[in-house]
Each structure stands twice: as structure tokens, then as C-alpha cells.
Amino acid sequence: MKVVIDCDPGNGIPGANVDDAIALAFALRHPEIEVESIWTVFGNTSAAEGRDAAARLLRELGGRGPRLLQGADTPLSGERAAWRSRLDAPGRSPEVCRRWGVAEPPHRYGAEAGEDPLPALAADLLAAGDSVTLVCLGPLTNLARLLRHAPAALAGVERVCLMGGFLARNEDVDTNFAVDPHAARAVLSSGLPLTVVPLDVTRTTELSWERWTRISAEARARSPEDLASIGRWLEPWLAHSSATRPVNGMWLHDLVVLAALVEPGLVARARRRVRIAERPAGKLLPDPEGTEVDMVTAVDNDRLVEAWAETVLGVRSGA
């Protein structure tokens, strides 16, 4: 299966989520997934930081990696500064820095003014050829810009699989859609075949400290180098997530998207009609007149963690 992965990884960055890196490691190691290229986008990190984080991951996992391109560093709305301040705030905390083993908050940076990345993304997607699955793990800015300015580049895209949206009956929104609701709305109304993995499902996942300890114990003998490199960025986030979120460990949001592609028995799915609300910005709502999507409605967490551990580290973790 050919995939292009559009993401906002934060591995190695104090206070930044590492679920993209967990999903990328799975995709890069899975025998049925051919990663043509990895794009980055403004979201969990800046597009520039995300590109560097993805490059680090590729080096850590060894071997020849896919093409790596830096994408949009500003949402369609142009509202960059407020989001960057909010998303980068945890990394400025001395306590968070201690979890990551650094003495002071690191320098955070965005893309320098220069050429528009859109033509390079369009050319890259065309180079991937036909029957491509576009996997979107961050805000949908890159895809929305392609739809608006270079739709011909999408001719070979067979399906878009994305993590985003929150259907819960409250005012909460997920970060991917909230950062760029204009892009989310454009993608939802594009007519592209869409598979949507909402936050309602990904928040039922869990990698606990206890489970990670069992995985680590088994991996220490089989793949010690991989375990050490992954643990350096996974364990600080696991500690931070446990302290700041209502989960025993961490959620595996983005992994569900990749696992559902090659391990379909891990998830349940249904056809749903949905739309994106104006307020709160980016809120996903059921709507009988809305866009019909293939929606993941449940995931088997134990099997999800087992699939990741076996694919990435070559071990079978106990439930």
C-alpha cells in the first residue's frame, strides 16, 4: 500500500506530543506499507520543527527513508501566533524541561520566509503515482491548499485517511480541526473519499506505563538499539501525559489511522454524515444532510498496542 503521510511530529521536543512519531515508526516498519514521502504541517509543532523531528526519527530507525518535505507553516486563517503560543507553552515549564532532561526551554522556531512549499508538495504527490493513500495526522492545511491551488496533483489519490474531529456532545474540539477549521471544512466538502478517525475513538486508546514496561523488558534483548532511541522520546511524553491528561499513560491517536489501513480487524467502522460547525471552530457534528464519510467508530486497544510492539520492536506484549 502506497502512502504519503502528512503530519506534525514532536518527538524530542519538550512538551510536544509524540503520537505522530509512534504512527510513523509503525508505518515505516510495516511490511505492507510503502511510505512514499512524509510531509510536515503547522500544528503540534511548526512545520520546520516537525520536519527536523521526522528526520531524527528516520535516522534513529536506520535504513533508507522516504522523501521528506516541509509543508505549510501557517493555517489558512493566518492565525499563527496565538496557536503557537498555546501549543508551545508546556515546553516553557521548568518541570516539563526536567522530564525531557534539559536544563532550560529549547529554542522554538518556525519556517523562514521563502518559497511557497505548495509546488513541491504537488510535484511530490504526482511523483508518487496512482493508487496513493494520503494519511493526514495533523491539521489539513496542506491538503486544503492543494485542493484550492493544485487540484490536478490529487489525481492519483485513492483515499484520504485522517485523524480529526470530536463528536462528543459538548463544546470540546480536537486540535487538528481547531487549528485550521477552514482547511478541515474544505477537505470535508472536497468530494474525496474520506476515512475519519475522530478523537472520540482515539481517546479510548491507551499505552500505560505498565504496558510499556512489559514491552521494554522483552525488547531489551531483541532490539535494544531501537528501544533506546524510541524510549528517549516516548518516555518523557508518557510521564507528561500521565501527569496532565485523564489517561493512564498516553493516547495513541494517530496510530489508529495507520493500523486501520493494514489491520482492518482492529477497528469497527460505519458510514456517517457529518459537518463542521462554525462555532466552536472545527467542531465535528452529525448532520443527515452533511458529507458522508467512512468513520472509524471503535478500536481494540490491546490488539493495537500488540500490533505496534510487534511491528516496530519485534516483540509480543502481553495484554
C-alpha positions, -999 to 999 in steps of 0.1 A, spaced: 0 0 0 15 33 -11 10 62 14 20 98 17 19 108 54 12 145 63 19 150 100 32 173 128 56 152 148 71 163 181 95 136 192 123 150 212 107 184 218 98 191 254 60 192 259 52 181 224 30 150 217 48 120 202 18 101 188 28 111 152 62 96 158 46 64 171 25 62 140 54 70 117 75 42 132 47 17 126 43 28 90 80 27 83 84 -8 98 52 -24 85 58 -47 55 25 -38 38 31 -1 39 52 17 14 58 52 27 65 73 -4 70 106 14 65 124 47 52 160 48 50 182 78 25 209 87 19 236 113 2 221 144 16 202 173 49 218 162 59 242 135 63 227 101 101 232 103 103 216 138 82 187 125 105 182 96 135 180 119 117 157 142 108 134 114 144 134 101 156 124 136 132 95 137 143 83 103 179 84 114 171 66 146 152 38 128 181 34 104 178 24 68 169 45 37 140 67 44 113 82 22 112 117 8 108 144 35 91 177 27 83 207 48 47 220 42 25 249 53 36 267 84 5 289 87 -32 279 89 -55 291 61 -69 316 86 -35 331 91 -39 328 129 -4 315 137 9 334 167 -19 326 191 -19 289 183 19 287 185 19 304 219 -7 280 232 8 248 218 44 257 228 35 268 263 41 234 280 77 233 268 85 265 286 78 250 320 109 241 341 91 209 353 84 198 317 120 205 308 132 183 336 110 154 323 129 157 290 162 160 307 170 196 296 181 225 318 161 252 301 134 256 275 149 250 240 147 275 212 115 271 192 114 281 156 91 282 125 97 282 88 118 311 75 103 333 48 110 318 14 94 298 -14 59 285 -11 61 248 -3 29 240 -23 46 234 -57 70 209 -41 41 191 -24 22 189 -56 51 176 -75 58 150 -48 23 137 -49 24 134 -87 57 115 -84 40 90 -61 18 79 -90 -16 63 -88 -34 44 -60 -19 66 -32 -35 68 2 -29 102 17 -27 99 55 -33 131 74 -23 131 110 -22 169 117 -42 199 106 -54 197 70 -37 228 57 -15 212 31 -44 192 16 -67 222 16 -41 243 -2 -37 216 -28 -74 214 -34 -76 251 -39 -44 258 -59 -32 225 -74 -61 200 -77 -45 181 -105 -19 169 -81 -46 148 -63 -54 127 -94 -36 97 -81 -51 99 -45 -73 69 -40 -84 78 -4 -77 103 24 -74 88 59 -73 114 86 -73 118 124 -95 146 134 -129 158 147 -146 154 180 -183 143 180 -188 144 218 -219 163 228 -200 192 244 -181 223 232 -147 205 230 -129 203 197 -98 183 187 -66 203 179 -62 191 143 -95 206 132 -94 235 156 -60 248 144 -73 251 109 -111 248 107 -112 263 72 -89 236 59 -110 209 77 -142 222 61 -126 224 26 -114 188 29 -148 175 42 -166 192 12 -140 182 -14 -157 150 -27 -125 130 -20 -132 95 -4 -126 101 33 -119 78 63 -122 98 95 -108 87 129 -123 110 155 -110 119 189 -140 101 204 -123 68 193 -86 77 198 -93 87 234 -103 51 241 -67 40 233 -40 38 260 -4 29 263 1 26 301 34 27 320 28 -9 330 23 -20 293 54 0 282 74 -17 310 65 -51 297 72 -42 261 106 -27 271 116 -58 291 110 -80 261 125 -56 236 157 -51 256 170 -84 244 156 -84 209 161 -48 197 180 -28 223 191 0 200 155 7 187 142 5 223 168 30 235 162 55 207 124 53 209 124 54 247 143 87 247 113 105 233 84 82 243 91 80 280 92 118 287 59 122 269 44 92 288 53 108 321 40 142 310 8 128 296 1 108 327 5 139 348 -16 162 326 -43 142 309 -71 119 321 -54 87 308 -32 61 325 -2 68 303 -9 82 268 -34 81 240 -23 67 206 -44 90 184 -25 88 151 -16 51 153 -52 42 148 -52 57 113 -23 36 101 -33 4 119 -68 6 104 -53 6 69 -34 -27 73 -51 -43 103 -88 -37 95 -99 -62 121 -86 -38 148 -114 -13 142 -151 -10 137 -164 14 111 -197 28 98 -209 53 72 -218 86 88 -229 120 76 -211 149 93 -204 186 90 -180 211 107 -196 238 128 -187 275 127 -187 276 165 -169 262 182 -145 264 153 -136 230 140 -163 211 159 -175 180 141 -212 174 142 -235 147 129 -258 160 102 -282 140 80 -275 165 52 -238 165 57 -209 148 39 -209 110 41 -176 95 53 -162 62 63 -159 67 101 -139 45 125 -162 41 155 -142 18 178 -107 2 182 -94 -28 200 -67 -12 222 -49 -44 233 -45 -56 198 -35 -21 186 -6 -20 212 4 -55 203 5 -47 166 27 -17 172 51 -35 195 55 -64 171 59 -43 140 83 -17 155 102 -36 181 97 -73 171 81 -83 204 47 -96 215 35 -76 245 11 -91 270 -23 -75 274 
